Amino acid sequence: MALPIMPKGTAVWLVENTALTFEQIGDFCGMHALEIQGIADGEVSTGIIGQDPIAAQQLVRDEIEKAEQNPDYRMKLADKAREHMKQKSKGARYTPVARRQDKPEAIAWIVKNHPYVPDSKIVALIGTTKKTIGSIRDKSHWNMTNIKGKDPVMLGLCMQIQLDAVIDKYRPKQEAAPLEESA
């Protein structure tokens, strides 16, 4: 069973259905508190349908209630979501024809926002080839003028948990330190 983890959809649901602070929602969804405030004000993520993290088995109701009672409490993923994160991929997966044109856009997004991620991990995450990644890195891809980087999670090519795990593993140490201080 796949757990669809879309941080903005989850954030929208948490803003609309809980009394959590912007910091708590941002910490759980991997977003900045100001972006969560923008969602609450209706300035960000208009048109995104809220995704229930309880139904998606990302959270349990008790975890939300604990966080609502204590603004300093940080919610943790449910056991099922953590268990799902540990499961290994079962090799190549089929990508529908309609989604195949999204792969170069996902690669461009990863290369732009996280250039330190090795090609071998992008291959496993997106399901593409090193040749395609190389052509996007050196801007020699046949369709480069039409490629706009898009988040692979929003395109449905991988799950947020998988993307975060790869990014966290390969993020340079000097880049990781400022992010931890602001949290």
C-alpha positions in Angstrom: 0.0 0.0 0.0 1.5 3.3 -1.0 1.3 6.3 1.4 0.8 9.4 -0.7 2.6 12.1 1.1 2.0 15.6 -0.2 3.2 18.2 2.2 1.0 21.0 0.9 -2.1 18.9 0.8 -1.4 17.7 4.4 -0.6 21.2 5.5 -3.9 22.5 4.0 -5.8 19.8 5.9 -4.0 20.4 9.2 -4.7 24.2 8.9 -8.4 23.7 8.2 -9.1 20.9 10.7 -6.8 21.4 13.7 -5.8 24.0 16.2 -2.0 23.4 15.7 0.5 26.3 15.5 2.0 27.2 12.1 5.4 26.0 13.5 4.0 22.6 14.4 2.4 22.1 11.0 5.5 23.4 9.2 7.8 21.1 11.1 5.6 18.1 10.4 5.2 18.9 6.7 8.7 20.1 6.1 7.6 23.6 5.2 8.3 27.1 6.7 5.9 28.5 9.2 5.4 31.6 7.0 4.3 29.3 4.1 1.8 27.7 6.5 0.5 31.1 7.5 0.1 31.9 3.8 -2.0 28.8 3.4 -4.1 29.8 6.4 -4.6 33.3 4.8 -5.5 31.8 1.5 -2.5 33.3 -0.3 -0.6 30.1 -0.9 -1.8 26.7 -2.2 -5.1 27.9 -3.5 -6.8 25.1 -5.3 -4.9 22.4 -3.4 -7.3 19.9 -1.8 -6.5 19.1 1.8 -5.2 15.5 2.4 -6.2 13.9 5.6 -2.9 12.6 7.3 -5.0 10.3 9.5 -6.7 8.6 6.6 -3.3 8.3 4.8 -1.9 6.7 8.0 0.7 9.4 8.5 -0.6 10.5 11.9 -2.8 9.1 14.6 -5.5 11.3 16.2 -3.7 11.1 19.6 -0.6 12.7 18.1 -2.6 15.7 16.9 -4.4 16.0 20.3 -1.0 16.0 22.1 0.3 18.7 19.8 -2.9 20.8 20.1 -2.5 20.8 23.9 1.3 21.6 23.9 2.5 24.2 21.3 6.1 23.0 21.8 5.3 19.4 21.0 6.4 18.1 17.6 4.3 15.4 15.9 5.9 12.2 14.7 5.0 10.0 11.8 2.8 7.1 12.6 4.4 3.6 12.9 2.8 2.5 9.6 4.4 5.4 7.7 7.8 4.8 9.3 7.4 1.1 8.5 6.6 2.0 4.9 9.6 4.2 4.7 11.9 1.3 5.5 10.4 -1.0 2.7 12.7 -1.5 -0.2 11.7 -0.7 -3.8 10.9 -3.8 -5.8 12.9 -2.8 -8.9 11.7 -0.9 -12.0 8.2 0.3 -12.0 5.9 1.1 -14.8 5.3 4.8 -15.6 2.2 5.6 -17.7 2.9 7.2 -21.1 1.1 10.4 -20.0 3.6 10.8 -17.1 6.8 10.1 -19.0 7.2 13.6 -20.2 7.2 14.7 -16.5 10.5 12.9 -15.8 12.8 15.5 -17.4 10.9 18.3 -15.4 11.4 16.3 -12.2 15.1 15.8 -13.0 15.5 19.5 -13.7 13.9 20.4 -10.3 16.2 18.0 -8.4 19.3 19.2 -10.3 18.5 22.8 -9.7 17.4 22.6 -6.0 19.6 19.8 -4.9 22.7 19.5 -7.2 24.6 17.4 -4.7 22.2 14.4 -5.1 24.2 11.7 -7.1 22.8 10.7 -10.5 22.4 7.1 -9.3 20.0 8.2 -6.6 18.0 10.3 -9.1 17.8 7.2 -11.4 16.3 5.2 -8.5 14.0 7.9 -7.3 12.5 9.0 -10.7 13.0 5.9 -12.7 15.1 7.4 -15.5 18.5 7.0 -17.1 21.9 8.5 -16.3 22.0 9.7 -20.0 18.9 11.7 -19.5 20.1 13.2 -16.3 23.5 14.1 -17.9 21.8 15.8 -20.8 19.6 17.9 -18.4 22.7 18.8 -16.3 24.6 20.0 -19.3 21.5 21.5 -20.9 21.9 19.4 -24.1 18.5 17.6 -23.7 16.5 17.7 -27.0 13.6 19.4 -25.3 15.5 21.7 -22.9 13.8 24.9 -24.0 10.4 23.5 -22.8 11.6 21.9 -19.6 10.5 23.7 -16.5 11.6 22.2 -13.2 8.7 20.7 -11.2 8.6 18.9 -7.9 8.7 15.2 -8.5 6.3 14.5 -5.6 3.7 16.9 -7.1 4.2 15.1 -10.4 3.5 11.8 -8.7 6.9 10.2 -9.7 8.0 9.6 -6.1 6.9 10.0 -2.5 7.9 12.9 -0.3 9.5 10.5 2.3 11.7 9.0 -0.4 12.8 12.4 -1.7 13.5 13.7 1.8 15.5 10.7 2.7 17.8 11.1 -0.4 18.1 14.9 0.1 18.9 14.5 3.8 21.5 11.8 3.2 23.5 13.7 0.6 23.0 17.3 1.8 26.3 19.0 2.5 27.1 19.5 6.2 27.4 23.3 5.9 24.0 23.5 4.2 22.3 21.3 6.9 23.5 23.3 9.9 21.5 26.6 9.2 18.3 24.6 8.6 18.6 22.9 12.0 19.2 26.2 13.8 16.1 27.8 12.4 13.8 24.9 13.5 
